[in-house]
């Protein structure tokens, strides 16, 4: 059983990781602004490819690395990688006049963020489940609610710092928070006892049922990223909203992700998590249709639509992890990393694919409309994921 201090540090790390993860998407209008970095949609989308590749690699390798070196060491290395990402993002500000150099620095920054995310998030999910074995589903939802709260705070901070005249205040704030977390975490035990599980994982192979979770994670990654990475650009370019209102739309999305996770955890006795899991993809599909049909000038409706999308996405990723850990006992220690890795595949598809489609002449509302089909496919797959023992 973990101490209260260990649990609090894990939860605090989830919050800070959430802010770090959305720091780059929250600054999307900065990256595409002619007065700042002046990137095209394709350049902006491709900027996240190193993040995807490194996050996948770190997540996949995480289980065996945790067995060899311990979850604490992976967690600390992940935080250090996040810190390096923020430092590089801050440094890129000195090269906005040389787009090639700035872009190269940012590619390295997103690579560091991907490694940090891929090492830290699976470690945090594993640690919180081990720390609270009697209520693992709820503890994982709470952790991910805090991660979601961090993602909701990032666009708020960007809007505040833009208003103050220095948007880079956000990465500076995140860097300071990460440094404090590292200092506090070093003396703590943070034991996860994954050694035996890791051995079972290596000897048992990958159950065929895992690929249901893998497919769901990819589809979810596409749906989440269409909101998380493209909401602000849709609001400014197609709805005609101001940058501040666009930041509010992104905040509404991530804020409702957090609210939804807390709500599902709070009502699990009256409304089983399996039922919520099957229902939420339909909410995502409805939200995508609403976003696709937004008329110009409907800023308030846009904020509400992205908030609805956040509610739909809310509990899907943490529940995929906890369901997988419960059902795939032969590889339970590797489930979090595997799901995060496949989620990142979907992230890459939506981040790069949506950018290229736009530069090829496809409107962003049309892409949102097509994304509703992805959400419906996710709804169909949820029926099989929740069929325990099938």
PyMOL commands that set and color helices and strands:
alter all, ss='L'
color gray80, all
select helices_A, chain A and resi 4-26+28-32+41-46+49-69+71-95+99-131+133-164+169-186+195-204+210-228+231-239+243-266+273-292+299-313+316-327+329-359+364-385
alter helices_A, ss='H'
color red, helices_A
deselect
rebuild
show_as cartoon
